[in-house]
Amino acid sequence: MLVEGLLLFVIGGLLAMMFPGLEPGPLDNYTVCTPQGRYSKHVIEANLQERTEAGPRLPAHLIAFSDNGAGDLLCFDTTRPEGAEYPVVWWNHEMGEDQEPESAASSFLDWIEQTLKEMAAE
């Protein structure tokens, strides 16, 4: 649990640096923030909801940390560790539970780098 908490704290801090216009959520760094506004939803609460209430249900091996605002989720795929890193994948909310998530980056740092390059190009 300590590692998960630390990981979520780091993710919250990195996302805040990447998107300086976004303020931390009202609860703490784990609160989900998006360009569309703030949610009062803890990232763990969001993952539990995606596993129990959403359709298709998010598999236990995917840990969602962001979304695209339209329902698709960016997740760590814990079934495919590459050393100490987990690849980042897209979970498509319009496909079935048996889908193979689309690769977004080989690691979280690679995803951040790609995102920053895309933002700089805009």
Backbone as a chain_set.jsonl record, in Angstrom:
{"seq": "MLVEGLLLFVIGGLLAMMFPGLEPGPLDNYTVCTPQGRYSKHVIEANLQERTEAGPRLPAHLIAFSDNGAGDLLCFDTTRPEGAEYPVVWWNHEMGEDQEPESAASSFLDWIEQTLKEMAAE", "coords": {"N": [[0.817, -1.189, 0.0], [1.988, 1.22, 0.691], [3.763, 1.647, -1.443], [1.941, 1.923, -3.558], [0.594, 4.247, -2.72], [2.706, 6.101, -2.746], [3.352, 6.03, -5.473], [0.965, 7.063, -6.571], [1.037, 9.608, -5.421], [3.329, 10.677, -6.655], [2.51, 10.591, -9.346], [0.351, 12.407, -9.237], [1.764, 14.771, -8.624], [3.454, 14.994, -10.881], [1.593, 15.241, -12.961], [0.471, 17.657, -12.216], [2.642, 19.341, -12.7], [2.876, 19.025, -15.451], [0.528, 20.095, -16.426], [0.064, 23.055, -15.758], [-2.102, 24.793, -15.359], [-4.003, 23.405, -14.024], [-5.387, 22.901, -10.885], [-4.592, 21.278, -7.752], [-6.789, 18.671, -6.645], [-9.69, 18.914, -4.437], [-9.279, 17.204, -2.306], [-6.671, 15.921, -2.091], [-3.411, 15.183, -3.511], [-4.115, 12.908, -4.877], [-6.557, 13.201, -6.007], [-8.631, 13.183, -8.833], [-7.963, 15.198, -11.592], [-8.844, 17.014, -14.484], [-8.554, 18.546, -17.783], [-11.128, 19.46, -18.233], [-12.087, 20.179, -15.803], [-12.345, 19.904, -12.177], [-12.662, 16.881, -10.34], [-14.288, 15.516, -7.532], [-13.203, 13.094, -6.838], [-11.371, 10.502, -5.679], [-8.43, 8.929, -6.883], [-8.213, 6.196, -6.401], [-10.834, 5.579, -5.723], [-11.969, 6.152, -8.201], [-10.849, 4.09, -9.781], [-11.964, 1.837, -8.508], [-14.669, 2.29, -9.057], [-14.63, 2.076, -11.856], [-14.115, -0.623, -12.042], [-16.35, -1.837, -10.96], [-18.8, -0.539, -11.587], [-18.776, 0.556, -14.149], [-19.04, 0.009, -17.716], [-17.349, -1.318, -20.386], [-16.116, -3.367, -17.672], [-13.199, -2.388, -15.922], [-10.269, -4.279, -16.008], [-8.582, -5.971, -13.273], [-5.809, -5.912, -13.501], [-5.144, -3.55, -14.714], [-4.334, -0.225, -13.96], [-5.855, 2.675, -13.709], [-4.966, 6.055, -14.379], [-5.543, 8.417, -15.603], [-7.77, 10.101, -17.913], [-9.336, 10.59, -21.154], [-11.318, 12.396, -21.238], [-13.512, 11.559, -22.606], [-14.202, 9.078, -21.792], [-12.37, 7.003, -22.282], [-9.549, 5.393, -20.819], [-6.311, 6.052, -19.494], [-3.888, 3.797, -18.509], [-1.782, 1.899, -16.261], [-0.31, -1.106, -17.232], [-0.124, -3.848, -15.468], [0.536, -6.44, -16.041], [2.624, -6.63, -17.732], [5.417, -5.969, -16.899], [8.363, -4.03, -17.409], [11.294, -4.327, -16.412], [11.532, -2.202, -13.741], [9.408, -0.733, -14.545], [6.083, -0.095, -15.781], [4.172, -0.569, -18.718], [2.227, 1.989, -20.385], [-1.13, 2.078, -21.25], [-4.079, 2.42, -23.332], [-7.413, 2.088, -22.312], [-10.273, 1.286, -23.877], [-13.446, 2.528, -23.63], [-15.559, 1.805, -25.208], [-15.232, -0.686, -26.2], [-15.238, -4.286, -25.668], [-14.883, -6.232, -22.587], [-12.923, -8.098, -23.06], [-10.985, -6.946, -24.588], [-7.809, -6.042, -26.068], [-5.817, -3.781, -24.654], [-4.761, -0.669, -26.148], [-1.436, 0.228, -26.852], [0.175, 2.979, -25.314], [2.57, 4.031, -24.41], [5.898, 2.937, -23.56], [6.596, 3.282, -20.936], [5.807, 5.206, -17.964], [7.33, 7.555, -17.827], [8.124, 7.767, -20.516], [5.621, 8.223, -21.624], [4.998, 10.717, -20.473], [7.014, 12.275, -21.689], [6.28, 12.047, -24.421], [3.762, 13.291, -24.302], [4.434, 15.89, -23.495], [5.929, 16.704, -25.727], [3.938, 16.662, -27.685], [2.287, 18.684, -26.677], [3.986, 20.88, -26.878], [4.196, 21.083, -29.616], [1.768, 22.05, -30.376]], "CA": [[0.0, 0.0, 0.0], [2.881, 2.368, 0.719], [4.263, 1.861, -2.798], [0.833, 2.458, -4.356], [0.38, 5.622, -2.299], [3.818, 6.898, -3.25], [3.182, 6.12, -6.921], [-0.125, 7.993, -6.846], [1.509, 10.941, -5.053], [4.245, 11.115, -7.719], [1.695, 10.843, -10.54], [-0.365, 13.662, -9.02], [2.719, 15.871, -8.742], [3.905, 15.116, -12.267], [0.496, 15.775, -13.76], [0.34, 19.075, -11.875], [3.712, 20.054, -13.401], [2.618, 18.971, -16.884], [-0.629, 20.919, -16.725], [0.125, 24.048, -14.697], [-3.386, 25.455, -15.149], [-4.856, 22.565, -13.19], [-5.098, 22.956, -9.464], [-4.843, 19.997, -7.096], [-8.175, 18.458, -6.271], [-10.031, 19.397, -3.104], [-8.928, 16.246, -1.272], [-5.225, 15.764, -1.989], [-2.813, 14.973, -4.832], [-4.676, 11.733, -5.524], [-7.839, 13.539, -6.59], [-8.581, 13.231, -10.287], [-8.148, 16.506, -12.221], [-8.768, 16.952, -15.94], [-8.717, 19.87, -18.399], [-12.531, 19.868, -18.181], [-12.408, 20.635, -14.454], [-11.961, 19.036, -11.072], [-13.582, 15.898, -9.788], [-14.056, 15.214, -6.123], [-13.099, 11.642, -6.853], [-10.045, 9.981, -5.395], [-8.01, 8.054, -7.983], [-8.546, 4.814, -6.022], [-12.286, 5.498, -5.878], [-12.248, 6.106, -9.636], [-10.521, 2.744, -10.252], [-12.98, 0.914, -7.983], [-15.897, 2.509, -9.817], [-14.438, 1.506, -13.197], [-14.117, -2.086, -11.919], [-17.619, -2.367, -10.462], [-20.008, 0.104, -12.12], [-18.651, 0.942, -15.562], [-19.074, -1.041, -18.715], [-16.879, -2.593, -19.83], [-15.413, -3.261, -16.396], [-11.743, -2.306, -15.999], [-9.649, -5.453, -15.387], [-7.791, -5.712, -12.062], [-4.389, -5.701, -13.806], [-4.955, -2.19, -15.229], [-4.501, 0.824, -12.958], [-6.138, 3.926, -14.424], [-4.467, 7.264, -13.736], [-6.024, 9.593, -16.319], [-8.723, 9.783, -18.976], [-9.303, 11.538, -22.269], [-12.51, 13.233, -21.159], [-14.615, 10.932, -23.329], [-14.453, 7.751, -21.24], [-11.226, 6.103, -22.409], [-8.667, 5.548, -19.664], [-4.884, 5.741, -19.542], [-3.658, 2.86, -17.41], [-0.579, 1.08, -16.178], [-0.596, -2.527, -17.451], [0.739, -4.54, -14.508], [0.88, -7.792, -16.496], [3.781, -6.567, -18.625], [6.482, -5.098, -16.379], [9.63, -3.948, -18.13], [12.152, -3.92, -15.308], [10.737, -1.594, -12.679], [8.399, 0.107, -15.194], [4.918, -0.718, -16.405], [3.753, 0.185, -19.9], [0.998, 2.767, -20.31], [-2.048, 1.635, -22.295], [-5.43, 3.001, -23.387], [-8.564, 1.206, -22.152], [-11.349, 1.878, -24.662], [-14.726, 2.286, -22.953], [-16.564, 1.348, -26.169], [-14.931, -2.071, -26.589], [-15.597, -5.261, -24.65], [-13.944, -6.517, -21.503], [-11.857, -8.975, -23.537], [-10.138, -6.177, -25.496], [-6.376, -5.877, -25.833], [-5.63, -2.327, -24.614], [-3.814, -0.087, -27.1], [-0.229, 0.754, -26.227], [0.357, 4.426, -25.365], [4.003, 4.282, -24.199], [6.552, 1.81, -22.898], [6.7, 3.585, -19.51], [5.169, 6.469, -17.592], [8.202, 8.659, -18.236], [8.004, 7.902, -21.973], [4.321, 8.837, -21.885], [5.132, 12.136, -20.144], [7.826, 12.888, -22.733], [5.442, 12.144, -25.624], [2.715, 14.275, -24.057], [5.053, 17.22, -23.509], [6.271, 17.017, -27.119], [2.677, 16.983, -28.372], [1.828, 19.987, -26.197], [4.892, 21.894, -27.415], [3.941, 21.201, -31.041], [0.468, 22.727, -30.592]], "C": [[0.863, 1.255, 0.0], [3.385, 2.691, -0.677], [3.17, 2.451, -3.674], [0.576, 3.92, -4.01], [1.464, 6.548, -2.815], [3.694, 7.102, -4.749], [2.091, 7.135, -7.27], [0.264, 9.424, -6.498], [2.408, 11.504, -6.15], [3.46, 11.45, -8.982], [0.96, 12.172, -10.403], [0.552, 14.861, -9.182], [3.182, 16.081, -10.169], [2.815, 15.69, -13.159], [0.291, 17.252, -13.469], [1.42, 19.895, -12.578], [3.438, 20.113, -14.898], [1.504, 19.923, -17.289], [-0.746, 22.002, -15.648], [-1.186, 24.774, -14.432], [-4.32, 24.665, -14.252], [-4.425, 22.677, -11.744], [-5.278, 21.566, -8.88], [-6.309, 19.886, -6.727], [-8.433, 18.876, -4.841], [-9.594, 18.449, -1.986], [-7.428, 16.174, -1.041], [-4.682, 15.546, -3.392], [-3.388, 13.773, -5.559], [-5.996, 12.024, -6.215], [-7.696, 13.721, -8.093], [-8.863, 14.647, -10.774], [-8.011, 16.334, -13.725], [-8.873, 18.362, -16.496], [-10.157, 20.37, -18.354], [-12.93, 20.365, -16.799], [-11.989, 19.623, -13.417], [-13.07, 18.051, -10.739], [-13.292, 15.791, -8.307], [-13.98, 13.703, -5.985], [-11.638, 11.258, -6.671], [-9.685, 8.986, -6.499], [-8.313, 6.583, -7.65], [-10.046, 4.601, -6.16], [-12.66, 5.383, -7.355], [-11.964, 4.714, -10.194], [-11.545, 1.729, -9.761], [-14.286, 1.053, -8.749], [-15.785, 1.905, -11.213], [-14.459, -0.024, -13.165], [-15.482, -2.653, -11.556], [-18.852, -1.802, -11.147], [-19.961, 0.394, -13.607], [-18.818, -0.267, -16.471], [-18.284, -0.576, -19.91], [-16.076, -2.372, -18.547], [-13.897, -3.281, -16.627], [-11.143, -3.531, -15.318], [-8.746, -5.063, -14.212], [-6.331, -5.422, -12.372], [-4.103, -4.325, -14.41], [-5.233, -1.19, -14.116], [-4.642, 2.146, -13.705], [-5.587, 5.118, -13.645], [-4.914, 8.534, -14.445], [-7.067, 9.139, -17.334], [-8.63, 10.839, -20.064], [-10.522, 12.452, -22.276], [-13.719, 12.65, -21.861], [-14.881, 9.505, -22.857], [-13.32, 6.765, -21.367], [-10.225, 6.422, -21.305], [-7.217, 5.252, -20.01], [-4.573, 4.922, -18.307], [-2.234, 2.319, -17.426], [-1.023, -0.358, -16.388], [0.369, -3.331, -16.59], [1.074, -5.975, -14.914], [2.149, -7.805, -17.332], [4.887, -5.651, -18.088], [7.729, -5.168, -17.26], [10.646, -3.409, -17.134], [11.265, -3.411, -14.189], [9.6, -0.739, -13.231], [7.234, -0.74, -15.707], [4.539, 0.097, -17.632], [2.431, 0.916, -19.64], [0.142, 2.365, -21.506], [-3.348, 2.421, -22.218], [-6.45, 1.896, -23.208], [-9.742, 1.903, -22.816], [-12.697, 1.522, -24.028], [-15.819, 1.786, -23.904], [-16.327, -0.084, -26.645], [-15.274, -2.994, -25.425], [-14.511, -5.468, -23.611], [-12.783, -7.398, -21.94], [-10.89, -8.266, -24.488], [-8.671, -6.25, -25.093], [-6.13, -4.377, -25.836], [-4.546, -1.862, -25.59], [-2.626, 0.511, -26.359], [-0.158, 2.272, -26.403], [1.83, 4.79, -25.218], [4.596, 3.099, -23.44], [6.724, 2.026, -21.399], [5.998, 4.91, -19.238], [6.02, 7.656, -18.024], [8.179, 8.866, -19.75], [6.68, 8.568, -22.345], [4.372, 10.336, -21.6], [5.908, 12.862, -21.237], [7.008, 13.076, -24.015], [4.386, 13.23, -25.47], [3.27, 15.691, -24.102], [5.433, 17.645, -24.928], [5.021, 17.393, -27.904], [2.163, 18.362, -27.97], [2.687, 21.102, -26.775], [4.628, 22.126, -28.906], [2.641, 21.961, -31.346], [0.59, 24.22, -30.601]], "O": [[0.504, 2.251, -0.628], [3.436, 3.857, -1.068], [3.426, 3.372, -4.449], [0.363, 4.742, -4.902], [1.177, 7.654, -3.271], [3.902, 8.208, -5.249], [2.273, 7.966, -8.16], [-0.131, 10.359, -7.196], [2.271, 12.665, -6.534], [3.712, 12.472, -9.619], [0.943, 12.974, -11.337], [0.175, 15.855, -9.802], [3.293, 17.219, -10.625], [3.086, 16.532, -14.015], [-0.028, 18.022, -14.375], [1.159, 21.019, -13.009], [3.726, 21.119, -15.547], [1.538, 20.495, -18.379], [-1.559, 21.882, -14.732], [-1.355, 25.329, -13.346], [-5.32, 25.198, -13.772], [-3.242, 22.561, -11.423], [-6.022, 20.753, -9.429], [-6.987, 20.893, -6.521], [-7.492, 19.166, -4.102], [-9.544, 18.858, -0.826], [-6.964, 16.347, 0.086], [-5.416, 15.708, -4.367], [-3.166, 13.631, -6.762], [-6.508, 11.172, -6.941], [-6.744, 14.344, -8.563], [-9.882, 15.236, -10.414], [-7.15, 15.586, -14.189], [-9.24, 19.285, -15.768], [-10.39, 21.577, -18.43], [-14.017, 20.922, -16.642], [-11.358, 18.614, -13.73], [-14.256, 18.36, -10.846], [-12.148, 15.962, -7.885], [-14.62, 13.113, -5.114], [-10.779, 11.669, -7.451], [-10.558, 8.273, -6.993], [-8.638, 5.809, -8.551], [-10.484, 3.563, -6.655], [-13.552, 4.618, -7.72], [-12.746, 4.203, -10.996], [-11.954, 0.85, -10.52], [-14.939, 0.056, -9.058], [-16.734, 1.292, -11.703], [-14.792, -0.653, -14.17], [-15.749, -3.827, -11.814], [-19.854, -2.503, -11.281], [-21.004, 0.469, -14.258], [-18.744, -1.414, -16.031], [-18.553, 0.515, -20.411], [-15.444, -1.331, -18.363], [-13.383, -4.076, -17.414], [-11.469, -3.806, -14.163], [-8.213, -3.954, -14.172], [-5.665, -4.75, -11.584], [-2.94, -3.968, -14.598], [-6.24, -1.29, -13.415], [-3.675, 2.667, -14.259], [-5.718, 5.193, -12.423], [-4.685, 9.63, -13.934], [-7.227, 7.944, -17.584], [-7.939, 11.848, -19.918], [-10.728, 13.203, -23.23], [-14.826, 13.173, -21.736], [-15.693, 8.798, -23.452], [-13.29, 5.775, -20.636], [-10.074, 7.577, -20.906], [-6.931, 4.302, -20.74], [-4.943, 5.294, -17.193], [-1.574, 2.286, -18.465], [-2.007, -0.794, -15.79], [1.541, -3.481, -16.937], [1.818, -6.657, -14.209], [2.694, -8.872, -17.614], [5.255, -4.673, -18.739], [8.09, -6.224, -17.779], [10.84, -2.199, -17.018], [10.354, -4.107, -13.742], [8.897, -0.085, -12.461], [7.381, -1.922, -16.019], [4.58, 1.326, -17.593], [1.633, 0.513, -18.793], [0.626, 2.317, -22.636], [-3.679, 3.008, -21.188], [-6.369, 0.867, -23.88], [-10.165, 2.975, -22.382], [-13.041, 0.346, -23.909], [-16.891, 1.386, -23.451], [-17.128, -0.63, -27.404], [-15.566, -2.529, -24.323], [-13.394, -4.964, -23.727], [-11.758, -7.442, -21.26], [-10.064, -8.918, -25.126], [-8.34, -6.488, -23.932], [-6.218, -3.745, -26.888], [-3.558, -2.557, -25.827], [-2.793, 1.213, -25.362], [-0.398, 2.791, -27.493], [2.293, 5.751, -25.831], [3.882, 2.358, -22.764], [6.969, 1.071, -20.662], [5.642, 5.641, -20.162], [5.496, 8.649, -18.528], [8.212, 10.003, -20.221], [6.625, 9.379, -23.269], [3.858, 11.137, -22.381], [5.509, 13.944, -21.667], [7.044, 14.146, -24.622], [4.142, 14.001, -26.398], [2.653, 16.587, -24.678], [5.276, 18.81, -25.29], [5.041, 18.334, -28.696], [1.666, 19.117, -28.805], [2.168, 22.162, -27.127], [4.814, 23.237, -29.403], [2.452, 22.452, -32.459], [-0.408, 24.92, -30.77]]}, "num_chains": 1, "name": "protein.A"}
